[in-house]
Amino acid sequence: MATTDRLDLKLSSSDKQLLQQAAAIEGISVAAFVRLAAKQRASEAIQLDRAFSLSRRDYETFQAALAEPFRPNEALLQALNQVQTRVQRV
């Protein structure tokens, strides 16, 4: 992994000691420890942002909608008809 970008941060001495101790326990440098911990936390934050939860009622409604066959509404049918008349097959 090419590491060309830098990220500087200020820490309290107690935070720095905590990171140094944890890095020593892991047997890696403080920079590597901070990089790994930050990447892991960033991934968790992104996953949490992408996830959503539903109430039981909403989940059942969602499942019922998925179980139903797809039926296009009138606007979609009109759009499909317009496309068919405009696009010529080769």
C-alpha positions, 0 to 999 in steps of 0.5 A, spaced: 500 500 500 502 506 497 502 511 503 503 518 500 497 522 504 498 525 511 493 526 516 495 530 522 492 530 529 493 533 536 492 529 542 492 529 549 498 526 552 493 521 555 490 519 549 497 518 546 499 514 551 493 510 550 495 509 543 502 507 544 500 502 549 495 499 545 500 499 539 505 496 543 500 490 545 499 489 538 506 489 536 505 494 531 507 502 530 502 507 533 501 510 526 499 503 523 495 502 529 491 508 528 490 507 521 487 500 522 483 503 528 481 509 524 479 505 517 475 500 521 471 505 525 470 509 518 467 502 515 463 501 521 460 508 520 459 507 513 455 501 514 451 504 519 449 510 515 447 505 509 443 500 514 436 502 516 431 498 520 424 497 520 418 496 525 415 489 525 409 492 521 413 496 516 417 490 515 411 486 514 408 491 509 415 491 505 415 483 505 408 483 502 410 488 497 415 484 495 411 478 494 406 481 490 407 481 482 410 487 479 404 492 476 407 498 472 402 504 473 399 508 468 405 513 468 410 508 467 406 504 461 406 511 457 413 512 458 415 505 455 410 506 450 413 513 448 420 509 448 418 504 444 415 509 438 422 513 439 427 507 439 428 503 432 431 496 433 437 495 429 
